[in-house]
Amino acid sequence: MWKLLYKLKSLVVYDADREFYAKIFPGSVQNKDLLRMRKMDHSDLAAVLAIEELNYEFPWPKSIFEDCLRTMTYTNWVCEAPEDKLVGYCIICVAAGEAHIMNISVCPGFKRQGAGQKMLEHLIEYARPKAEKIFLEVRPSNPGAMVLYQKVGFKEIGVRKNYYPAKDGREDAVMLALDLVPML
């Protein structure tokens, strides 16, 4: 029975009391605490692709998202505001004791409101029992993301030369890692 309850909880992560308190006592709950995380499904692809197009000069095509939904090593999440508006998405790959954040993206109208941090923290907690380290790459031209990753404890471990497509050729990627297992 506990396995079933845990499985149901993994589908939707949300505390309804927070929304209630936010309505009754405005300002008592942070915006990011009103956001819900749930598993992405095929019906989310149109909204996910719209966010992808708004955020990236070289967006992922629909086929990559479909592959991520189809492949068992990828776990795909969406972040929703209380009115069921999809405000972001994130994708993680966990295999062989390592986790790799593939993508975190927030709708431009919801940036700097905690959605990115909520998704990042969710991915870390999701990966913690399954992996010893979590990795990601980020563009050096994305200082907001760099600050967020460093804020939660990611450390720079290297650079991937010419990793990302860019308007004037290619852009490097800064490689970051976070230890998920406490050091003894």
Backbone as CSV, one residue per row, in Angstrom:
resi,resn,N_x,N_y,N_z,CA_x,CA_y,CA_z,C_x,C_y,C_z
1,MET,0.819,-1.195,0.000,0.000,0.000,0.000,0.868,1.266,0.000
2,TRP,1.964,1.255,0.800,2.832,2.436,0.869,3.486,2.714,-0.473
3,LYS,3.820,1.644,-1.206,4.410,1.831,-2.523,3.445,2.548,-3.457
4,LEU,2.169,2.178,-3.376,1.154,2.816,-4.205,1.006,4.290,-3.840
5,LEU,0.981,4.590,-2.538,0.878,5.989,-2.112,2.088,6.798,-2.561
6,TYR,3.291,6.218,-2.442,4.488,6.921,-2.889,4.443,7.163,-4.390
7,LYS,3.973,6.175,-5.137,3.866,6.313,-6.589,2.885,7.422,-6.953
8,LEU,1.743,7.484,-6.264,0.772,8.551,-6.508,1.361,9.912,-6.173
9,LYS,2.098,9.997,-5.052,2.730,11.263,-4.674,3.732,11.705,-5.731
10,SER,4.415,10.747,-6.359,5.414,11.112,-7.365,4.777,11.678,-8.626
11,LEU,3.485,11.417,-8.818,2.801,11.967,-9.993,2.455,13.434,-9.807
12,VAL,2.054,13.820,-8.603,1.687,15.206,-8.315,2.272,15.587,-6.967
13,VAL,3.051,16.656,-6.941,3.626,17.153,-5.706,3.028,18.528,-5.466
14,TYR,2.129,18.618,-4.448,1.434,19.872,-4.213,0.810,19.852,-2.825
15,ASP,0.855,20.945,-2.138,0.243,21.071,-0.826,-0.914,22.057,-0.943
16,ALA,-2.161,21.553,-0.923,-3.348,22.391,-1.116,-3.502,23.432,-0.016
17,ASP,-3.010,23.170,1.189,-3.130,24.145,2.273,-2.428,25.452,1.942
18,ARG,-1.324,25.365,1.203,-0.597,26.593,0.845,-1.468,27.521,0.018
19,GLU,-2.184,26.979,-0.948,-3.056,27.812,-1.783,-4.158,28.440,-0.936
20,PHE,-4.724,27.671,-0.011,-5.760,28.180,0.886,-5.226,29.355,1.708
21,TYR,-4.055,29.176,2.337,-3.482,30.240,3.157,-3.108,31.465,2.323
22,ALA,-2.678,31.247,1.121,-2.337,32.379,0.253,-3.565,33.222,-0.060
23,LYS,-4.717,32.578,-0.202,-5.964,33.320,-0.480,-6.460,34.051,0.763
24,ILE,-6.379,33.394,1.911,-6.886,33.960,3.157,-5.922,35.006,3.737
25,PHE,-4.632,34.712,3.652,-3.606,35.601,4.204,-2.613,35.966,3.108
26,PRO,-2.982,36.902,2.212,-2.066,37.266,1.116,-0.691,37.650,1.657
27,GLY,0.321,37.182,0.982,1.687,37.473,1.384,2.264,36.479,2.377
28,SER,1.429,35.547,2.873,1.916,34.582,3.863,2.660,33.416,3.223
29,VAL,2.508,33.249,1.929,3.124,32.138,1.213,3.873,32.697,0.014
30,GLN,5.100,32.228,-0.197,5.874,32.671,-1.356,5.267,32.108,-2.641
31,ASN,5.417,32.859,-3.737,4.886,32.415,-5.030,5.379,31.021,-5.414
32,LYS,6.655,30.741,-5.191,7.198,29.440,-5.606,6.554,28.291,-4.844
33,ASP,6.055,28.567,-3.627,5.414,27.518,-2.850,4.013,27.188,-3.352
34,LEU,3.470,28.019,-4.218,2.152,27.755,-4.800,2.261,26.964,-6.099
35,LEU,3.471,26.785,-6.575,3.674,26.052,-7.824,3.643,24.549,-7.566
36,ARG,3.091,23.816,-8.518,2.994,22.358,-8.423,3.921,21.714,-9.442
37,MET,4.503,20.607,-9.047,5.301,19.794,-9.960,4.510,18.531,-10.262
38,ARG,4.474,18.155,-11.538,3.866,16.884,-11.909,4.600,16.329,-13.111
39,LYS,4.439,15.036,-13.326,5.093,14.401,-14.464,4.526,14.965,-15.766
40,MET,5.407,15.185,-16.717,5.019,15.657,-18.040,4.392,14.495,-18.811
41,ASP,3.403,14.810,-19.635,2.874,13.799,-20.552,2.722,14.421,-21.941
42,HIS,2.314,13.620,-22.902,2.242,14.082,-24.290,1.309,15.279,-24.462
43,SER,0.281,15.382,-23.634,-0.644,16.516,-23.760,0.015,17.842,-23.382
44,ASP,1.166,17.809,-22.715,1.889,19.026,-22.330,2.816,19.541,-23.426
45,LEU,3.042,18.744,-24.470,4.069,19.093,-25.456,3.851,20.442,-26.125
46,ALA,2.628,20.810,-26.454,2.394,22.104,-27.115,2.858,23.256,-26.221
47,ALA,2.506,23.221,-24.945,2.916,24.286,-24.020,4.421,24.255,-23.785
48,VAL,4.998,23.059,-23.672,6.443,22.921,-23.470,7.192,23.480,-24.681
49,LEU,6.743,23.128,-25.867,7.390,23.633,-27.088,7.271,25.143,-27.202
50,ALA,6.141,25.702,-26.770,5.965,27.161,-26.810,6.989,27.839,-25.892
51,ILE,7.192,27.299,-24.695,8.193,27.857,-23.772,9.590,27.702,-24.363
52,GLU,9.857,26.546,-24.925,11.167,26.279,-25.548,11.455,27.307,-26.644
53,GLU,10.477,27.577,-27.488,10.637,28.549,-28.596,10.876,29.957,-28.067
54,LEU,10.183,30.323,-26.978,10.345,31.666,-26.409,11.718,31.858,-25.775
55,ASN,12.285,30.796,-25.232,13.512,30.921,-24.453,14.805,30.699,-25.214
56,TYR,14.747,29.960,-26.309,15.993,29.568,-26.949,16.048,29.957,-28.419
57,GLU,17.186,30.465,-28.794,17.431,30.803,-30.192,17.542,29.530,-31.039
58,PHE,17.989,28.446,-30.401,18.112,27.147,-31.063,17.339,26.121,-30.226
59,PRO,16.008,26.146,-30.307,15.197,25.270,-29.454,15.291,23.801,-29.850
60,TRP,15.031,22.939,-28.865,14.925,21.517,-29.140,13.706,21.275,-30.024
61,PRO,13.801,20.372,-30.976,12.616,20.026,-31.772,11.685,19.107,-30.976
62,LYS,10.470,19.008,-31.422,9.459,18.158,-30.766,9.957,16.722,-30.618
63,SER,10.704,16.236,-31.597,11.170,14.840,-31.571,12.060,14.550,-30.356
64,ILE,12.836,15.511,-29.898,13.685,15.286,-28.723,12.813,15.123,-27.477
65,PHE,11.801,15.978,-27.344,10.902,15.846,-26.198,10.148,14.517,-26.253
66,GLU,9.738,14.106,-27.424,9.055,12.820,-27.566,9.975,11.675,-27.162
67,ASP,11.248,11.752,-27.552,12.220,10.733,-27.147,12.392,10.709,-25.626
68,CYS,12.436,11.889,-25.022,12.584,11.966,-23.565,11.369,11.357,-22.857
69,LEU,10.189,11.537,-23.414,8.990,10.938,-22.825,8.959,9.421,-23.015
70,ARG,9.561,8.953,-24.069,9.523,7.533,-24.422,10.610,6.722,-23.696
71,THR,11.737,7.342,-23.393,12.886,6.632,-22.851,12.807,6.558,-21.329
72,MET,13.011,5.385,-20.784,12.850,5.143,-19.345,13.886,5.858,-18.474
73,THR,15.057,6.169,-18.985,16.075,6.817,-18.147,15.815,8.310,-17.961
74,TYR,14.912,8.887,-18.755,14.567,10.306,-18.618,13.301,10.443,-17.786
75,THR,13.305,11.418,-16.898,12.096,11.759,-16.157,11.804,13.213,-16.460
76,ASN,10.580,13.479,-16.858,10.167,14.782,-17.377,9.082,15.357,-16.469
77,TRP,9.266,16.602,-16.074,8.329,17.250,-15.159,7.857,18.566,-15.754
78,VAL,6.658,18.984,-15.345,6.190,20.325,-15.637,5.886,21.017,-14.309
79,CYS,5.955,22.319,-14.338,5.671,23.151,-13.173,4.440,23.979,-13.523
80,GLU,3.442,23.932,-12.633,2.195,24.642,-12.893,1.903,25.655,-11.796
81,ALA,1.314,26.780,-12.217,0.797,27.770,-11.279,-0.568,27.279,-10.796
82,PRO,-1.095,27.859,-9.704,-2.366,27.379,-9.160,-3.516,27.316,-10.168
83,GLU,-3.542,28.177,-11.141,-4.635,28.157,-12.124,-4.357,27.181,-13.267
84,ASP,-3.491,26.180,-12.998,-3.132,25.122,-13.949,-2.421,25.634,-15.194
85,LYS,-1.802,26.798,-15.095,-1.008,27.312,-16.211,0.391,26.705,-16.118
86,LEU,0.829,26.102,-17.199,2.167,25.517,-17.242,3.176,26.654,-17.334
87,VAL,4.071,26.756,-16.341,5.032,27.857,-16.285,6.467,27.415,-16.514
88,GLY,6.693,26.105,-16.610,8.043,25.626,-16.851,8.077,24.122,-16.962
89,TYR,9.253,23.628,-17.315,9.452,22.184,-17.426,10.905,21.868,-17.145
90,CYS,11.148,20.612,-16.789,12.514,20.171,-16.539,12.630,18.692,-16.868
91,ILE,13.834,18.310,-17.265,14.105,16.931,-17.684,15.417,16.499,-17.057
92,ILE,15.408,15.285,-16.518,16.598,14.728,-15.888,16.795,13.297,-16.382
93,CYS,18.035,12.910,-16.493,18.399,11.542,-16.854,19.159,10.966,-15.669
94,VAL,18.721,9.803,-15.193,19.397,9.135,-14.085,19.791,7.743,-14.545
95,ALA,21.079,7.444,-14.464,21.581,6.123,-14.859,22.954,5.913,-14.235
96,ALA,23.245,4.685,-13.902,24.572,4.278,-13.412,25.054,5.120,-12.234
97,GLY,24.153,5.489,-11.332,24.536,6.229,-10.138,24.825,7.701,-10.356
98,GLU,24.509,8.200,-11.553,24.696,9.622,-11.852,23.382,10.201,-12.387
99,ALA,23.201,11.493,-12.148,22.046,12.209,-12.681,22.564,13.362,-13.536
100,HIS,21.841,13.625,-14.607,22.232,14.717,-15.502,20.979,15.536,-15.815
101,ILE,20.998,16.802,-15.424,19.885,17.694,-15.748,20.036,18.086,-17.207
102,MET,19.050,17.703,-17.991,19.087,17.945,-19.426,18.542,19.323,-19.790
103,ASN,17.501,19.768,-19.077,16.864,21.020,-19.433,16.012,21.501,-18.259
104,ILE,16.092,22.775,-17.977,15.177,23.482,-17.072,14.814,24.757,-17.796
105,SER,13.522,24.999,-17.957,13.110,26.187,-18.696,11.847,26.772,-18.074
106,VAL,11.840,28.087,-17.916,10.729,28.804,-17.293,10.122,29.762,-18.308
107,CYS,8.797,29.803,-18.360,8.080,30.752,-19.219,8.573,32.170,-18.901
108,PRO,8.885,32.971,-19.921,9.447,34.304,-19.653,8.639,35.147,-18.666
109,GLY,7.339,35.056,-18.674,6.511,35.837,-17.756,6.608,35.395,-16.302
110,PHE,7.243,34.254,-16.042,7.364,33.729,-14.682,8.809,33.671,-14.198
111,LYS,9.736,34.225,-14.965,11.131,34.211,-14.535,11.313,35.105,-13.314
112,ARG,12.287,34.734,-12.492,12.640,35.459,-11.268,11.505,35.428,-10.237
113,GLN,10.658,34.381,-10.306,9.576,34.225,-9.331,9.670,32.897,-8.588
114,GLY,10.785,32.191,-8.741,11.003,30.980,-7.984,10.723,29.682,-8.708
115,ALA,10.190,29.734,-9.931,9.866,28.492,-10.651,11.136,27.707,-10.992
116,GLY,12.163,28.378,-11.452,13.414,27.691,-11.777,14.022,27.033,-10.552
117,GLN,14.030,27.746,-9.429,14.577,27.183,-8.198,13.723,26.009,-7.734
118,LYS,12.414,26.129,-7.829,11.536,25.025,-7.421,11.826,23.776,-8.250
119,MET,11.955,23.942,-9.567,12.231,22.787,-10.421,13.605,22.197,-10.111
120,LEU,14.608,23.048,-9.936,15.954,22.574,-9.637,15.972,21.788,-8.325
121,GLU,15.363,22.330,-7.293,15.318,21.636,-6.006,14.547,20.318,-6.128
122,HIS,13.497,20.316,-6.922,12.719,19.090,-7.137,13.582,18.015,-7.805
123,LEU,14.335,18.411,-8.824,15.201,17.450,-9.512,16.285,16.903,-8.579
124,ILE,16.832,17.751,-7.748,17.861,17.315,-6.802,17.272,16.278,-5.841
125,GLU,16.108,16.560,-5.304,15.487,15.621,-4.368,15.062,14.335,-5.072
126,TYR,14.633,14.442,-6.311,14.281,13.251,-7.090,15.522,12.364,-7.293
127,ALA,16.649,12.994,-7.597,17.877,12.253,-7.908,18.594,11.733,-6.667
128,ARG,18.419,12.375,-5.539,19.202,12.063,-4.338,19.217,10.565,-3.976
129,PRO,18.092,9.854,-3.962,18.174,8.425,-3.602,18.690,7.520,-4.729
130,LYS,18.856,8.085,-5.925,19.216,7.276,-7.086,20.631,7.523,-7.597
131,ALA,21.265,8.611,-7.156,22.549,9.012,-7.736,23.467,9.599,-6.663
132,GLU,24.768,9.544,-6.957,25.752,10.125,-6.055,26.108,11.558,-6.439
133,LYS,25.986,11.859,-7.731,26.294,13.199,-8.245,25.230,13.583,-9.255
134,ILE,25.066,14.894,-9.396,24.174,15.424,-10.418,24.973,16.445,-11.232
135,PHE,24.851,16.369,-12.546,25.618,17.212,-13.466,24.678,18.048,-14.321
136,LEU,25.232,19.126,-14.870,24.518,19.916,-15.868,25.510,20.788,-16.616
137,GLU,25.072,21.289,-17.765,25.842,22.277,-18.524,24.998,23.542,-18.595
138,VAL,25.684,24.680,-18.632,24.992,25.964,-18.736,25.825,26.902,-19.605
139,ARG,25.119,27.736,-20.333,25.810,28.743,-21.152,26.410,29.825,-20.250
140,PRO,27.636,30.238,-20.498,28.191,31.358,-19.731,27.401,32.642,-19.965
141,SER,26.673,32.712,-21.080,25.866,33.890,-21.377,24.525,33.878,-20.633
142,ASN,24.340,32.939,-19.711,23.124,32.845,-18.903,23.485,33.028,-17.425
143,PRO,23.828,34.276,-17.027,24.304,34.492,-15.659,23.234,34.211,-14.604
144,GLY,21.962,34.403,-14.918,20.899,34.116,-13.955,20.894,32.650,-13.562
145,ALA,21.047,31.778,-14.550,21.093,30.346,-14.270,22.344,29.993,-13.473
146,MET,23.470,30.592,-13.832,24.722,30.326,-13.112,24.564,30.662,-11.624
147,VAL,23.964,31.807,-11.338,23.767,32.227,-9.942,22.872,31.229,-9.213
148,LEU,21.781,30.810,-9.851,20.862,29.851,-9.237,21.573,28.536,-8.924
149,TYR,22.308,28.001,-9.890,22.984,26.719,-9.681,24.010,26.812,-8.556
150,GLN,24.766,27.903,-8.529,25.767,28.072,-7.478,25.104,28.278,-6.111
151,LYS,23.952,28.924,-6.115,23.214,29.166,-4.873,22.819,27.860,-4.181
152,VAL,22.476,26.840,-4.957,22.072,25.560,-4.353,23.255,24.611,-4.177
153,GLY,24.469,25.040,-4.541,25.654,24.260,-4.232,26.404,23.629,-5.396
154,PHE,25.976,23.869,-6.624,26.718,23.339,-7.772,28.077,24.016,-7.852
155,LYS,29.086,23.234,-8.245,30.449,23.736,-8.412,30.899,23.512,-9.849
156,GLU,31.666,24.459,-10.371,32.196,24.328,-11.726,33.251,23.228,-11.759
157,ILE,33.132,22.345,-12.748,34.103,21.244,-12.864,34.815,21.242,-14.211
158,GLY,34.429,22.139,-15.110,35.103,22.171,-16.401,34.321,22.969,-17.424
159,VAL,34.829,22.934,-18.650,34.203,23.642,-19.774,34.151,22.692,-20.959
160,ARG,33.014,22.660,-21.624,32.890,21.930,-22.889,32.988,22.967,-24.003
161,LYS,34.062,22.888,-24.762,34.310,23.857,-25.832,33.305,23.668,-26.977
162,ASN,32.805,24.794,-27.477,31.916,24.813,-28.652,30.715,23.875,-28.500
163,TYR,30.123,23.835,-27.335,29.058,22.885,-27.011,27.697,23.304,-27.584
164,TYR,27.365,24.577,-27.427,26.043,25.071,-27.830,26.101,25.786,-29.177
165,PRO,25.054,25.637,-30.004,24.971,26.487,-31.192,24.720,27.929,-30.742
166,ALA,25.267,28.870,-31.472,25.105,30.288,-31.143,24.947,31.084,-32.431
167,LYS,24.474,32.287,-32.285,24.228,33.151,-33.441,25.479,33.316,-34.306
168,ASP,26.622,33.468,-33.645,27.884,33.682,-34.367,28.782,32.451,-34.321
169,GLY,28.200,31.269,-34.425,29.015,30.046,-34.413,28.625,29.115,-33.290
170,ARG,29.521,28.965,-32.291,29.308,28.051,-31.172,29.636,28.769,-29.861
171,GLU,29.064,28.278,-28.776,29.337,28.816,-27.443,29.743,27.665,-26.528
172,ASP,30.708,27.948,-25.667,31.134,26.938,-24.696,30.016,26.659,-23.693
173,ALA,30.145,25.554,-22.983,29.249,25.230,-21.871,30.090,25.108,-20.611
174,VAL,29.620,25.704,-19.539,30.250,25.528,-18.237,29.634,24.266,-17.635
175,MET,30.485,23.337,-17.230,30.027,22.087,-16.624,29.986,22.267,-15.106
176,LEU,28.862,21.867,-14.512,28.683,22.001,-13.072,28.298,20.647,-12.484
177,ALA,28.628,20.442,-11.212,28.277,19.196,-10.528,27.911,19.505,-9.082
178,LEU,27.062,18.643,-8.539,26.650,18.728,-7.142,26.731,17.330,-6.548
179,ASP,27.429,17.191,-5.418,27.484,15.908,-4.724,26.154,15.695,-4.019
180,LEU,25.547,14.541,-4.228,24.279,14.216,-3.593,24.474,13.337,-2.356
181,VAL,25.655,12.773,-2.220,25.978,11.929,-1.079,26.852,12.755,-0.142
182,PRO,26.477,12.867,1.126,27.303,13.656,2.040,28.701,13.066,2.170
183,MET,29.679,13.948,2.198,31.077,13.533,2.354,31.310,13.152,3.825
184,LEU,31.968,12.034,4.049,32.240,11.580,5.425,33.565,12.079,5.929
